């Protein structure tokens, strides 16, 4: 009886580790396949939305606008004292 219980626990642990390992490899493969497109690969869109809060975001938004990646640019942000 104890051998059966130990065998069941061991098999469950092996299956759990196998499932976690397989999930990790699928996750890694997904990251490799879904890479961020380079600037020259970007398709035109309806609008560019820039969320303020970090350096260079507004400049990047205007650069995309000037490169005709979208006809409109929306910049969203608030003052630090308002949030």
C-alpha positions in Angstrom: 0.0 0.0 0.0 2.8 2.4 0.9 4.6 1.5 -2.3 1.5 2.4 -4.3 1.1 5.8 -2.6 4.8 6.6 -3.1 4.6 5.6 -6.7 1.5 7.7 -7.2 3.2 10.7 -5.6 6.3 10.2 -7.7 4.3 10.0 -10.9 2.3 13.1 -10.0 5.5 15.0 -9.4 7.1 13.9 -12.6 4.0 14.9 -14.6 3.9 18.3 -12.9 7.5 19.0 -13.6 7.1 17.8 -17.2 4.0 20.1 -17.7 5.9 23.1 -16.2 8.9 22.5 -18.3 6.8 22.1 -21.5 4.9 25.3 -20.7 8.2 27.1 -20.2 9.5 26.0 -23.6 6.2 27.0 -25.3 6.5 30.4 -23.6 10.1 30.9 -24.8 9.1 29.8 -28.3 6.3 32.3 -28.3 8.6 35.1 -27.3 11.0 34.3 -30.1 8.2 34.1 -32.7 6.4 37.3 -31.6 9.1 39.9 -31.9 8.5 43.6 -31.9 8.5 44.9 -35.5 11.2 47.2 -36.6 10.3 50.8 -37.6 10.4 50.1 -41.3 8.0 47.1 -40.9 5.3 49.1 -39.1 2.0 49.2 -41.0 0.0 52.5 -41.2 -2.6 52.8 -38.5 -5.6 55.1 -37.7 -3.9 57.0 -34.9 -0.8 57.1 -32.7 -1.4 57.3 -29.0 1.4 58.5 -26.7 1.2 58.0 -23.0 3.5 60.5 -21.2 5.7 59.5 -18.3 9.1 58.5 -19.8 11.7 60.3 -21.8 11.5 60.1 -25.6 7.9 58.9 -25.9 6.5 62.2 -27.3 9.5 62.5 -29.7 8.9 58.9 -30.9 5.2 59.7 -31.5 6.0 62.8 -33.6 8.6 60.8 -35.5 6.0 58.1 -36.3 3.6 60.9 -37.3 6.1 62.5 -39.6 6.9 59.1 -41.2 3.2 58.8 -42.1 2.5 55.8 -39.9 -0.9 57.4 -38.9 -2.8 60.6 -39.7 -3.5 61.6 -36.1 -1.4 61.8 -32.9 -3.0 61.8 -29.4 -0.8 62.6 -26.4 -2.2 61.7 -23.0 -0.8 62.7 -19.7 -1.4 64.6 -16.5 0.7 66.8 -14.2 2.3 65.1 -11.2 0.4 67.2 -8.7 -3.0 66.1 -10.2 -2.6 62.4 -9.9 
